[in-house]
Amino acid sequence: MPIELPLGFQAAGVSCHIKGDPKKLDLALVVTDRPAVAAGVYTQNLICAAPVVIDRARTPSDSIRAIVANSGVANACTGTQGLTDARRMTHCVAEAIGAKEDQVLVLSTGVIGAMLPMVKIEAGIAAACAKLGRSSADLLSAARGMMTTDTVPKISERRLELEGHAVRVTGFCKGAAMIGPNMATMLGIVLTDASMAVPEAQLALVEAVDHSFHCISVEGHTSTNDSVLLLANGAAMADRSLGYTAKSKLHLAIRAVCEDLARAIVDDGEGTTHSISIEVRGCRNTEDAQRIARTIANSPLVKTAIAGADPNWGRILSAAGYSGVSFEPHQVRLELGGILLYDEGAPVPFDAAAVSQSIASQRNVDIVLTVGMGDAAAQFWTTDLTTEYVRLNAEYHT
């Protein structure tokens, strides 16, 4: 079944030749036919792009009408001119759809330090406004308009019934490298036709991001433009307030969409050959489990071992050991690809060649580490680290 936009939303993606190739879409537009509640979560990098500055000031909100995004140029490290250009993008959209400038949010991604080609972008905004539609093809074109080094568009959806109302949560994002916890060079847009209050939307998005985009890493690099936006326009339920159970279901759907998108980013990691799922169990609290998982995920030695199909359990254990979380080494248990390698503080016999072959033959690799200190657990997703990744990023101009 094709993934569709929620009620009341339209989208478009066009090429305005930012990337120099008319076949590559580089501008995306999402418009809601009524003011929507909006929430945002942004990069924690002190060096942040102009769109992040603009959107932080405009969210949370109960009156957002549109999101405009461009790819190819990040509008980061561009000074006051960058802020002027970002505001100009929102002004052009607002004027075209009959909204106020501060009812439009803006996203940018691409090369850092370059100025936006505003003549091209203004023409692209006009073209996108003329192409707005509700079809799955329109959604796909908007998703493609945000892509940079992505090899595939990343879109996810959940359909659910809330107190007799058919509701949809649809999200799309971009990201393939410079991916680190507290987000990275990724942009995400989540749309729902459910009704949400401003504080609820912000809380739901923060919780969803904490369990998705904050739990992925390619190389641990937190970039300048990271943004995830949530719009809830209430079109499916006439702005009717939901009860506790229905709100919980909606929040879980938003989280599920974000998790799908986050894992899609990892699966599309530049030059990678494996996606790695790291589950840490038996911790005192979730924070400890996340810290251990994140440390393992960001270890170049762990990542290169997986790239080489090497069941080098010592690298995984040593990463856990320097995570800063206290645990009893003699209680540790480690499984790789479902095969027990280490238990109760000592290695166990296993067929190294068979484990290596299993890693080499599969795209997805599971690491499960149990530390035996409590009941809390966390999951984290990352990639291996290959020579192709180094080549791609050595050649990519930033």
C-alpha positions in Angstrom: 0.0 0.0 0.0 1.5 3.4 -1.0 2.4 5.7 1.9 0.2 8.8 1.8 0.1 12.2 3.4 -2.2 12.7 6.4 -5.4 14.7 5.7 -5.0 18.4 5.2 -1.3 18.2 4.0 0.1 18.7 0.5 3.7 18.3 -0.6 6.0 18.8 -3.6 9.6 18.4 -4.6 11.3 20.2 -7.5 14.7 20.9 -8.9 15.9 24.5 -8.8 19.4 23.5 -10.0 21.1 24.1 -6.7 23.0 20.8 -7.3 23.7 21.7 -10.9 21.7 18.7 -12.2 18.1 19.3 -13.3 17.4 15.6 -12.7 18.2 15.9 -9.0 15.4 17.4 -6.8 16.7 19.9 -4.3 13.8 21.7 -2.9 10.9 20.3 -0.8 7.7 21.9 0.4 5.0 20.7 2.8 1.9 22.8 3.3 -1.1 22.3 5.7 -4.5 23.7 4.8 -5.0 24.9 8.4 -2.7 26.1 11.2 -0.9 23.2 12.8 0.7 22.6 16.1 4.4 22.3 15.6 7.3 21.0 17.7 11.0 20.8 16.9 14.2 19.1 18.2 17.5 20.5 16.9 21.2 19.9 16.9 23.2 20.5 20.1 26.2 21.6 18.1 27.1 25.2 19.1 27.9 25.9 15.4 24.4 25.7 14.1 22.9 26.7 10.7 20.7 29.7 10.0 17.5 27.5 9.6 18.1 26.0 13.0 18.2 29.5 14.5 15.0 30.5 12.7 13.1 27.3 13.6 14.1 27.3 17.3 12.6 30.8 17.6 9.3 29.7 15.9 8.7 26.4 17.7 6.8 25.1 19.6 3.8 26.8 18.0 0.1 26.4 17.3 0.0 28.2 14.0 2.5 26.7 11.5 1.4 26.4 7.9 4.4 25.1 6.0 7.9 23.7 5.9 10.3 24.5 3.1 13.6 22.6 2.7 16.5 22.8 0.3 19.4 20.4 -0.3 22.8 21.1 -1.8 23.7 24.1 0.4 23.5 23.9 4.2 23.2 27.6 4.9 25.6 27.0 7.8 28.4 29.3 8.9 27.0 32.0 6.6 26.6 34.9 9.1 23.9 37.5 8.9 23.4 36.9 5.2 22.5 33.3 6.0 19.8 34.4 8.4 18.4 36.9 5.9 18.3 34.2 3.2 16.5 31.7 5.5 13.9 34.3 6.4 13.5 35.1 2.8 12.7 31.5 2.0 10.0 31.5 4.6 8.7 34.9 3.4 8.4 33.6 -0.2 6.4 30.5 0.9 4.2 32.6 3.2 3.4 35.0 0.5 2.5 32.2 -2.0 0.1 30.3 0.4 -1.4 33.3 2.2 0.3 32.9 5.5 2.5 35.0 7.8 6.3 34.6 7.5 6.6 33.3 11.1 4.1 30.5 10.2 6.7 28.9 7.9 9.6 26.7 9.0 12.8 26.2 7.0 15.4 23.4 6.7 18.6 23.3 4.7 21.3 20.6 4.1 24.4 20.3 2.0 27.7 22.0 1.7 28.7 24.1 4.7 29.9 27.7 4.3 28.3 28.4 0.9 25.7 31.0 0.3 22.2 30.0 -0.9 21.6 30.7 -4.6 18.5 32.7 -3.7 17.4 33.5 -7.3 17.2 29.8 -8.0 15.6 29.0 -4.6 12.9 31.7 -5.1 12.1 30.2 -8.5 12.0 26.8 -7.0 9.6 27.8 -4.3 7.2 29.2 -6.9 7.5 26.0 -8.8 6.9 23.9 -5.7 3.8 25.9 -4.7 2.4 25.3 -8.2 3.0 21.5 -7.9 1.6 20.9 -4.5 -0.4 17.7 -4.3 -1.6 14.9 -1.9 -0.5 11.8 -3.8 2.1 9.3 -2.7 4.2 10.6 -5.7 4.0 14.1 -4.3 5.2 12.8 -0.9 8.0 10.9 -2.6 9.2 14.0 -4.5 9.3 16.0 -1.3 11.4 13.3 0.3 13.8 13.3 -2.7 14.0 17.0 -2.5 15.8 16.8 0.9 18.3 14.1 -0.2 22.1 14.8 -0.5 24.3 11.7 -0.4 21.3 9.4 0.4 20.9 6.6 -2.1 17.2 6.1 -1.4 14.3 8.3 0.0 13.3 7.4 3.6 9.6 7.4 4.3 7.5 5.7 7.0 3.8 5.6 8.0 1.5 4.4 10.7 -2.3 4.2 10.4 -4.3 3.9 13.5 -7.8 4.5 14.9 -8.2 6.9 17.8 -11.6 7.1 19.5 -13.3 6.3 16.2 -11.1 8.6 14.0 -8.9 7.2 11.3 -5.5 8.9 11.9 -2.3 8.8 10.0 1.3 9.6 11.0 3.7 10.0 8.1 7.3 10.9 8.2 10.3 11.3 5.9 13.9 12.2 6.5 17.3 12.5 4.9 20.7 11.3 6.2 23.5 8.9 5.3 26.7 10.3 6.9 27.8 12.7 9.6 25.4 10.8 11.8 26.0 10.9 15.6 23.9 10.9 18.8 22.0 14.1 19.5 21.3 13.8 15.8 23.6 14.7 12.9 23.4 16.0 9.4 19.9 14.7 9.1 16.6 16.4 8.6 13.3 14.8 9.6 9.6 15.8 9.1 6.8 14.0 10.8 3.2 14.9 9.9 -0.1 13.8 11.5 -3.7 14.7 11.0 -4.4 14.0 14.7 -5.1 16.8 17.1 -2.3 17.6 19.6 -1.8 20.4 22.1 1.5 22.3 21.9 3.1 20.9 25.1 2.0 17.4 24.2 3.4 17.6 20.7 6.8 18.8 22.0 6.9 16.1 24.6 5.9 13.4 22.1 8.6 14.5 19.7 11.4 14.7 22.3 10.5 11.2 23.5 10.4 9.8 20.0 13.7 11.4 19.0 15.4 10.2 22.2 14.5 6.6 21.2 15.3 6.9 17.5 17.5 9.6 16.0 19.4 9.9 19.3 20.1 6.2 19.1 21.9 6.0 15.8 25.5 6.7 14.8 27.6 6.2 11.7 30.8 8.0 12.9 29.6 10.0 15.9 29.7 13.4 14.1 27.1 15.8 15.3 26.5 18.3 12.5 25.2 21.9 12.2 21.8 21.5 10.6 20.1 18.6 12.5 16.4 19.2 12.8 13.3 17.1 13.3 9.9 18.8 13.0 6.5 17.5 13.9 3.3 19.1 12.6 -0.2 18.1 13.9 -3.1 19.8 12.1 -6.1 17.9 13.6 -7.7 17.5 10.2 -8.8 13.9 10.9 -10.7 14.8 14.0 -11.8 18.4 13.9 -9.2 19.4 16.6 -11.0 17.2 19.1 -9.0 16.5 22.3 -8.0 12.9 22.8 -8.1 10.9 26.0 -5.1 9.4 27.8 -5.2 6.0 26.1 -5.6 7.5 22.6 -2.7 10.0 23.2 -0.5 7.2 24.3 -1.2 5.3 21.1 -0.5 8.4 19.0 2.8 9.0 20.8 3.8 5.4 20.2 3.0 5.7 16.5 5.1 8.9 16.3 8.0 7.0 18.0 7.6 4.1 15.6 7.8 6.3 12.6 10.9 8.0 13.9 12.5 4.6 14.7 11.8 3.4 11.1 13.4 6.6 9.7 16.4 6.4 12.1 17.1 2.8 11.1 16.7 3.7 7.4 19.5 6.3 7.9 21.8 3.6 9.3 20.9 1.2 6.6 21.9 3.9 4.0 25.2 4.8 5.7 27.8 5.9 3.2 30.1 3.2 2.0 28.9 0.7 4.7 28.5 -3.0 4.3 26.8 -3.8 7.6 24.1 -2.3 9.8 24.7 -3.1 13.5 22.1 -3.4 16.2 23.5 -3.1 19.7 21.3 -4.1 22.6 22.6 -3.6 26.2 20.7 -5.4 28.9 21.0 -5.8 32.7 21.8 -2.2 33.6 20.8 -0.2 36.7 19.0 2.4 34.5 18.4 3.2 30.9 21.0 6.0 30.9 23.7 3.5 31.8 22.5 1.1 29.1 22.5 3.9 26.5 25.9 5.1 27.4 27.5 1.6 27.0 25.7 1.0 23.7 26.7 4.4 22.4 30.4 3.8 23.4 30.4 0.5 21.6 28.7 2.0 18.5 31.3 4.8 18.3 34.3 2.5 18.6 36.3 2.5 15.4 37.8 -0.8 16.4 34.4 -2.4 16.8 33.2 -1.0 13.6 36.2 -2.1 11.6 36.0 -5.6 13.1 32.5 -6.0 11.8 33.6 -4.6 8.4 36.2 -7.4 8.3 33.8 -10.0 9.6 36.0 -10.5 12.6 34.3 -11.8 15.8 36.6 -9.9 17.9 34.7 -9.9 21.2 37.6 -8.2 23.0 37.0 -4.9 21.2 33.3 -4.9 22.2 34.1 -5.7 25.8 36.8 -3.1 26.1 34.6 -0.4 24.7 32.0 -1.2 27.3 34.7 -1.1 29.9 35.7 2.5 29.1 32.1 3.7 28.7 32.3 5.2 32.2 29.5 2.9 33.5 30.4 0.7 36.5 29.6 -3.0 36.3 31.0 -6.4 37.4 33.2 -7.9 34.6 32.6 -11.4 35.9 28.8 -11.1 35.2 29.1 -10.0 31.5 27.6 -12.0 28.7 28.1 -11.2 25.0 26.3 -12.6 22.0 27.2 -11.7 18.4 24.8 -12.7 15.7 22.9 -14.9 18.1 26.1 -16.8 19.0 27.4 -16.8 22.6 31.1 -15.6 22.6 31.7 -14.6 26.3 29.9 -15.5 29.5 30.5 -14.9 33.2 33.7 -13.1 32.7 35.4 -15.6 30.3 35.3 -16.5 26.6 33.4 -19.6 25.6 34.3 -22.0 22.8 32.9 -21.1 19.4 33.7 -21.7 15.8 35.4 -18.4 14.8 35.3 -19.3 11.1 31.6 -20.0 11.2 30.9 -16.7 13.1 33.0 -14.8 10.6 31.1 -16.3 7.7 27.8 -15.5 9.3 28.8 -11.8 9.7 30.2 -11.6 6.2 27.0 -13.1 4.6 24.5 -10.8 6.3 23.8 -7.1 6.1 22.4 -6.9 9.6 24.6 -7.8 12.7 23.2 -8.0 16.2 25.3 -7.5 19.3 23.7 -8.3 22.7 25.7 -7.4 25.8 24.3 -8.3 29.3 26.0 -6.8 32.3 23.9 -8.3 35.1 23.5 -5.2 37.2 19.7 -4.6 37.0 16.7 -4.7 34.6 17.2 -1.7 32.4 18.1 -2.0 28.7 18.7 0.2 25.6 19.1 -0.3 21.9 21.4 1.6 19.6 22.0 1.3 15.8 25.2 2.0 13.9 27.2 0.8 10.9 30.6 -0.7 10.2 33.5 1.5 9.1 34.9 0.7 5.7 37.6 2.1 3.4 34.8 3.1 1.0 33.4 5.4 3.7 36.8 7.0 4.2 37.1 7.5 0.4 33.7 9.0 0.0 34.1 11.5 2.9 37.7 12.4 1.9 36.4 13.4 -1.5 33.2 15.2 -0.3 33.6 19.0 -0.1 32.2 20.4 3.2 
